[in-house]
């Protein structure tokens, strides 16, 4: 009887552990390689442009064979979109963290916080992602542009109550919708001309932007 029970137990499939299966070393390495590709592609797309950057260039930057990026992305266009999406999702998360640290700031202080954080996203360390999205949008599909527009709306949403409050107090003179477009247009253009090795710091840029938009810095 005991032998029969032992044989029956041996024939039963092993129980699967509950919860998500643990990632193997290979799985984690794949994720790291994907992130390496995104960072290298963002840097090259920003420096050389999407059209002038080959998958061979991107693969070489991370020490891969020329065809290896296609293991992670179906095409160079898919990699471009992934760079833009990663940039927007990272920007949203970074903005949320910044807001949570200064939840009690007055309205002008909130705008200063948003502007300073936006400059950091555009011009700070690892800041290649959003400029690629701003200047290579023609190279992605209409469906991809629509998906990015939704993420952009999510990013811009916390700015609107601040701008409305500043308008209501008389500090912001322009129409709020137009002000939003003009503010983002001015801030985003800094990705074209700013050189961190020369001129103003990001703090000084944020103060200057505040004086330009509402006539004062907090």
N, C-alpha and C positions, 0 to 999 in steps of 0.2 A: 504493500500500500504506500509506504514511504517512498519507494523507488518510483512508483507511478506518479506520485505528487511532484517529485523532483523533476521528472521528465516533462510533466505538464508545465511546471514553472519555467523551465528552460526554454520551452517552445513559445511562451508568451512574449510579445514585443515589449521592450523596455519602456517604462513610463517616461514621458517627456516632461522636462522641468516646466513649471508654471512661469508665466510672464514671457517677455521678449527673449529670444535666444541671444546669448552673448556674441558680440562681434569677434570674429577671429582676427588674428594679427594681420592676415591678408586683407580682410575687409577694412580694417582701420587704415592700413597703408593705402588702399584704393581711395579712401576718403581724403587722406592727406595729399595724395597725388592730384586729385581733382582740384583741391584748394590751391595747390601750387600752380596748376595750369591756369586757374582763374586769375591769380595775382600776376603771373607772367604775361598772360594774354592782355590783361587790363593795361599793364605798363607799356607793352608793345603797341597795342591799338591806340593808346593816347600819344605815344611818341612818334609812331610812323604812319598811323592811320590804318583803318581796317583793310582797305584794298591793297595797301603796300606790304602788309604783314602776311606771311605765309604760315601754314601749319608747321612747316619745317623750322621756321624761326622760333615758333612757340615751343615746339618739342625740344629744340636745342637749348633753349633758355632753362629748361628743367631737367636736362640730361636724358631725354627720351629719344627713342628711334622716331623717325619722321612720321610714321603712321600711327604711333601709339596714342596720340590725343583722341583718335577716333574710337578708342576703347571706351572713353568717358563721354564723348560728345559725337553726335552723328555727323556733324559738319562744322566748318569754320563759322558759319552763320549761327548755328546752335550754340557754339561757344561764345560768340558775341552777345547773344541774348542772355546767356547765363551770367556773363559779366555784368550786364546791366541790371538783371534781376537781383543778383547778389548785392550789388551796390545799393539799390533801393531798399532792400530788406535790412541791410546793415545800417543804413542811414535812419530808418524808422526806429530800429532798436536803440541806436545811439541817442537819438533825439528824446525818446521816452525816458532813458536813463538820466539824461541831463535835466529834463523837466521835473522828474521825481525828486531830484536833489534840491531844487529851488522852488518848491510848490508855493511858498509863502511870499515870493517876490511881488512887488507892486507891478502895475501893468507895464510901465516903461522898462522895469527890470526884466520882466518876462520877454519883452521884445528883444532886449539886449542879449539875453540868454539864447534865444532862438537864432539870432543873427550870428553870435559868436560860435555857436555849435555848428551852424551851417558853413561858416568859413573853415572850421576844422574838418568837416566832411569834404569840402571842396579842395582845400589847400594843405591840410595837415598830413601826417605820415600815412602812407597807404591810400592816398586820395585819388587814385587813377580811375576808379570805377564810375563815379558820377559824371566827370567830364566826358568819358567815353559815351555814356548814355546821352549827354546833351548834344554831342557833335557827330554822332554816328547813327542817329535814329533813322536816317534814310536807308540804312543797310539792313534793317529788319523788316519783318512782314507787318501788314496792318493789324493782324490779330495780336502779334507780340507788342506792337505799340499800344494797343488798347489795354492789354494786361499791365503794361508799365504805367499807363495813365491812371489806372486804379490805385497802384501803389503810390504814385505821385500825389494823388488826392488824399490818400491816407497820411502821407507825410505832411502835407500842407494844412490838414484839418486843424491841428492845434494852433496854427497862426491866426485863424479867422476870428475866434473870440477875442484875442488880444488886439487885433486891428480894429474890430468893432468897438471895443472898450476905449481905445485911444481916440477913435473918431468921435465917440459920444462925449468924451471929455474935452474935445477941441484940440487935442495934441496932434492928431493926424488930420490934416486939412482935406486931403484928396478923398474921392470916392473909394470905398474899401476894396471893391473888386478890382478897380484900376490900380489902386495902391499895391495890392498883392502881386499883380502882374509886373508892375514897374520895379518893385522891391526884388522879386526873384530874378528879373532880368538883369538888374544892376549887380546883384550878388553873384549870380552865375557867370557873368562876363569876367569876373576877376580870375577865373580859371585860365583865361587867355593871356592876361598881362602880369599876374602877380609872380614875383620871384622872391622866394623866402630868403635868398642870400643878399638881397638888397632891400632898401626901403623899410616900410612899416612892419611891425609885428601884427599877428592876428588880433591881438587885443586892441591895438591902435586902429586897425581896419574896422573893427566892430564899433568902436567909439565914433569914428568918422561917419560910418553908415547911420548911426543913431542921430547924429547932428544933421545929416542930410535929410533923413526921413521925417523926424519929428522936432528937429531944432535943438535937441539936447541929448546928452549922454547921462546915464544914471550915475 
